Structures are given as structure tokens and as C-alpha cells.
Amino acid sequence: MDDARKQNILSHIDKIEQYARQPGNEWLLVELQKRFGVMSNMTELQRIEKYLALDYYIDDISTRIDYSFVKDDLLRMKLLSDWREMLRCRCHVRKHKPDFLEFCRFAHMQVEGITNYYCMTAYPTPEELHSACKAENEKVVTFWNKLYLLQQHNIIRYVDKEFLYGKLYMVRNIQSHRGGSTLSDFIVNTRAIITPLIKQYNLPTLLGDDSIVNLYMINSDEGRELFKEPYMLFKKQLENLHIDYTRYEALLWCKKTPYEEVEARLEKLVSNIKHVLL
């Protein structure tokens, strides 16, 4: 076989592999495995690459999120790298299976990085940032402070802040501290305590009897006023029982593995910051 024809065939194989690795096309990998199996003449280097799930082709895929406006070269490369790690976690090439918790961890690293970039650009000195975040009496400006600042600047809404902090940030903490082995038990045990309390206080639910609707997300003032007292009693009782409700709610959300929701919200945040800075 001449070199030109060989290169043409290899090019087609590369395209098929890239297509097969895209989210939703896992069936093609299964089909290829059925038809061809593992080649017996695989080299030792190929075996190592397969075992380690090395995937250089992902580095050539255009990113969904535009970070070109970030002037800090190191930060821009880091943000792009974290996005590619998200893709690896979603396409199950890191652990040979999808990993939503790791996916969220890399997403949060981008949220934190681009939020810090906006804050440093808008308020170059620590004193200015402390004042803008109304955190003059605090030693450091927290991630929550910065999200509040984004909300004040109309870059995100209240519901976005709740998502970025109550879900993505919480999942990042869970994953960073490697609490995975007890997550299922935590959900089951917490649900057994919370469900009767929700019914006792007659609170509106978001996921059946699993979690309640955030008081501040109820559309009408009358609705918020109606549930305000039972909501506070419910929260106080959970506090007395030492139940971390935010963690519980975040893990319930994780069980749905909403990859697209995370990417869409991250893309929107970056787009809004880009619009403000340019």
C-alpha cells in the first residue's frame, strides 16, 4: 500500500475516533469494539496509552466557551485546560467512565478563575475590592462575596448565584475532600429525616418529597410570606439536628448528572463577563 493511500485511511480513522468520543456517540465505540476488538499486535506504548486513557485529540477540539478576551495568558491557558478536562470527564476517557463530580470540579475552577479575573480587572487593589464587596471587616473576600458583587453588577441573577454557590461550589468541595464513599448513605439517611419534616411544615417541594423550593425563588410576595415562618422553622430544626441541607440538595442534583446545565450556565457566565469587560 502506498503512503498516500495509507495516510488517507488513517485520516478517516482519526475522524471516526473523534466522532466516537463526542458525548452521546458512545454507541460507536461499542460497535467498533464489537467488530474489531483489541488488536493483538498493540505495542507496549499503545497499551500504556489505553490504560492511562491518554487522549491527545481533545487538545485539538475547539472549546465551546470563548476565553479569548482574557488578557492574562497564563490564566487563559488554564481556563482552556480546565474546559478540556471537563470534556475528558464527560467523555469517560479519564477513568474509562463518566465522572460528573470531577466534571463539576473543573467547571467550578473556571467559574472561580473568571470571577477572580473580573473582580481584579474591575477593582485592581484589594482595598477597592473589599469596599465593593462590602467586606471591609473581613480578612479576605470570599467566593460568596464575589458572586454577590456579580449579582449587584447584573452579571448574574439570584438563581445563578444559588446555582454557582449552592450546587457547583458545594459539589467541588465534596469532590476535593473525597467524600464519595458515603454519599449514597448520606442521601438516604438525610432523606429519612427531612421528608416527614417537609410534610409537617407543608412546604412546597422541588423534587417530590426530596427537597424544598427555595423561599426566595417563589414568584409572588404572598407566596413567600405564606411559607416564610414554616421555612425558617424547618431550617432551624435541621440546624438543631446538625443536618447540612445544602450538601444534601447538591447531591440530589448530582444524581441527575445534568452535564448540559453546567456547561450552559458556565458559558453564560463567561459570556456576560466578556460583554461587560469589552
C-alpha positions in Angstrom: 0.0 0.0 0.0 1.4 3.4 -1.0 2.0 6.1 1.6 -0.7 8.5 0.2 -3.4 5.8 0.5 -2.2 4.8 4.0 -2.4 8.4 5.2 -5.9 8.8 3.7 -7.1 5.8 5.6 -5.5 7.0 8.8 -7.2 10.3 8.4 -10.6 8.6 8.1 -9.8 6.6 11.2 -8.9 9.7 13.2 -12.2 11.4 12.1 -14.2 8.3 13.2 -12.4 8.2 16.5 -13.1 11.9 17.2 -16.8 11.5 16.4 -17.0 8.4 18.6 -15.5 10.3 21.6 -18.1 13.0 21.4 -20.8 13.0 24.1 -23.8 10.9 23.0 -21.8 8.8 20.5 -20.6 6.2 22.9 -22.5 3.6 20.9 -20.0 3.9 18.1 -17.1 2.9 20.4 -19.1 -0.1 21.5 -19.8 -1.0 17.8 -16.1 -0.6 16.9 -15.1 -2.8 19.8 -17.6 -5.5 18.7 -16.3 -5.5 15.1 -12.5 -5.2 15.7 -11.8 -6.0 19.4 -8.4 -5.2 20.8 -5.6 -5.6 18.2 -3.2 -8.4 19.2 -0.2 -6.5 17.8 -0.8 -3.5 20.0 2.6 -2.0 21.0 3.5 -1.6 24.7 3.3 2.2 24.3 -0.3 1.8 22.9 -1.2 -0.4 25.9 0.1 2.2 28.3 -1.8 5.0 26.5 -5.0 2.9 26.6 -4.6 2.1 30.3 -3.9 5.8 31.2 -6.7 6.9 28.9 -4.4 9.4 27.1 -6.4 11.4 24.7 -4.4 14.0 22.8 -7.1 14.6 20.2 -9.1 16.5 22.8 -6.4 19.2 22.8 -7.3 20.0 19.2 -11.1 20.3 19.7 -12.4 23.9 19.6 -13.6 24.9 23.0 -17.3 25.7 23.5 -16.5 28.7 25.7 -14.7 31.7 24.4 -11.9 32.8 26.7 -10.1 34.8 24.0 -10.9 38.1 25.8 -8.8 37.1 28.9 -5.6 39.2 28.6 -3.7 37.2 31.2 -2.0 34.5 29.1 -1.4 32.0 31.9 -5.0 32.3 33.2 -6.4 32.0 29.7 -4.5 28.8 29.1 -5.5 27.4 32.5 -9.2 28.1 31.8 -9.0 26.4 28.4 -7.1 23.4 30.0 -9.9 23.1 32.7 -12.6 23.1 30.0 -10.8 20.3 28.2 -10.6 18.3 31.5 -14.4 18.8 31.8 -14.7 17.2 28.4 -12.5 14.3 29.3 -14.6 13.7 32.4 -17.8 13.8 30.4 -16.5 11.5 27.6 -15.2 8.9 30.1 -11.6 9.0 29.0 -10.0 9.7 32.4 -11.4 6.7 34.4 -13.0 4.9 31.5 -16.4 6.0 32.7 -18.2 9.4 33.0 -17.4 11.3 36.2 -19.9 14.1 37.0 -18.3 15.1 40.3 -14.9 15.7 38.6 -16.7 17.4 35.7 -18.2 19.9 38.2 -14.9 20.4 40.0 -13.3 21.5 36.7 -16.3 23.7 35.9 -16.1 25.4 39.2 -12.4 26.1 38.7 -13.3 28.0 35.6 -16.1 29.9 37.4 -13.7 30.8 40.2 -10.9 31.8 37.7 -13.1 34.0 35.5 -14.8 35.6 38.5 -11.5 36.5 40.1 -10.4 37.9 36.7 -13.4 40.1 36.6 -13.0 41.3 40.1 -9.3 42.1 39.7 -10.0 43.9 36.4 -12.8 46.0 37.8 -11.2 46.6 41.2 -7.4 46.4 40.8 -6.5 46.9 44.5 -7.5 44.7 47.5 -8.9 47.8 49.2 -11.2 48.6 46.3 -12.4 45.0 46.0 -13.1 44.8 49.8 -15.1 48.0 49.6 -17.1 47.0 46.5 -18.0 43.6 48.1 -18.8 45.4 51.4 -16.3 43.1 53.1 -14.2 45.7 54.8 -14.4 43.9 58.2 -13.4 40.5 56.8 -9.9 39.3 56.4 -10.4 38.0 52.8 -13.0 38.5 50.1 -14.8 35.1 49.8 -16.1 33.5 46.7 -19.6 34.2 48.0 -18.7 37.9 48.3 -17.6 37.9 44.7 -20.7 36.2 43.5 -22.8 38.8 45.4 -20.8 41.5 43.5 -21.6 39.9 40.2 -25.2 39.9 41.1 -25.1 43.6 42.0 -23.5 44.3 38.7 -26.3 42.4 36.9 -23.9 39.8 35.5 -25.7 37.0 37.2 -29.2 36.7 38.8 -30.1 35.4 42.2 -30.9 32.0 40.8 -27.5 31.9 39.1 -25.8 32.7 42.4 -27.7 30.0 44.1 -26.6 27.5 41.5 -23.0 28.5 41.4 -22.6 28.5 45.1 -25.2 26.1 46.4 -24.6 23.4 43.8 -21.4 23.8 41.9 -19.3 25.1 44.8 -20.7 22.5 47.1 -20.0 19.6 44.7 -16.5 20.9 44.2 -15.9 20.8 48.0 -17.3 17.3 48.2 -15.1 16.1 45.4 -12.0 17.9 46.7 -12.4 16.3 50.1 -13.1 12.9 48.5 -16.3 12.1 50.4 -17.7 9.9 47.6 -17.8 6.6 49.5 -20.5 7.8 51.9 -22.6 10.0 49.6 -25.3 7.5 48.9 -25.7 6.7 52.6 -25.8 10.4 53.4 -28.7 11.0 50.9 -30.7 8.0 52.2 -30.2 8.9 55.9 -30.9 12.6 55.4 -34.0 11.9 53.3 -35.5 9.8 56.0 -35.3 12.7 58.4 -36.2 15.5 56.0 -39.2 14.0 54.3 -41.5 14.0 57.3 -40.4 17.5 58.3 -41.3 18.8 54.8 -44.8 17.3 55.2 -45.1 18.6 58.8 -44.4 22.2 57.7 -46.4 21.8 54.4 -43.5 23.2 52.4 -43.5 23.3 48.5 -41.2 20.7 47.1 -38.9 20.8 44.1 -38.2 17.1 43.6 -41.2 15.3 45.1 -40.6 15.0 48.8 -36.8 15.1 48.4 -36.1 18.9 48.6 -38.0 22.1 49.1 -38.4 25.1 46.8 -36.0 28.0 47.8 -38.2 30.6 49.6 -36.6 33.4 47.6 -37.4 31.7 44.3 -41.2 31.8 44.9 -42.5 34.3 42.4 -45.1 36.2 44.5 -44.7 38.2 47.7 -47.8 36.5 49.0 -46.3 33.1 48.4 -43.0 34.0 50.1 -44.9 35.5 53.1 -47.1 32.4 53.4 -44.1 30.0 53.7 -41.7 32.3 55.5 -42.4 31.1 59.0 -42.6 27.3 58.3 -39.5 27.7 56.1 -37.5 29.2 59.0 -38.8 26.6 61.5 -37.7 23.9 59.1 -34.3 25.3 58.6 -33.9 25.8 62.4 -34.8 22.2 63.1 -32.3 21.0 60.5 -29.6 23.1 62.2 -30.5 21.6 65.6 -30.2 18.1 64.1 -26.8 19.1 62.5 -28.0 18.3 59.0 -26.2 20.0 56.1 -29.2 20.7 53.9 -27.2 22.5 51.2 -25.0 19.4 50.8 -28.0 17.1 50.6 -29.7 19.2 48.0 -26.5 19.4 45.9 -26.1 15.6 45.9 -29.7 15.1 44.9 -29.0 17.4 41.9 -25.8 15.4 41.1 -27.8 12.2 40.8 -29.4 13.6 37.6 -25.9 14.2 36.1 -27.0 17.5 34.3 -23.9 17.9 32.2 -25.6 20.3 29.8 -26.9 22.5 32.5 -23.4 23.0 34.0 -21.9 23.8 30.6 -24.7 26.2 29.6 -24.5 28.1 32.9 -20.7 28.4 32.7 -20.9 29.6 29.1 -23.5 32.2 30.1 -21.4 33.5 33.0 -18.3 33.8 30.8 -20.2 35.5 28.0 -21.8 38.0 30.4 -18.4 38.9 31.9 -16.9 39.2 28.4 -19.7 41.6 27.4 -19.1 43.8 30.5 -15.3 43.9 30.1 -15.2 44.6 26.4 
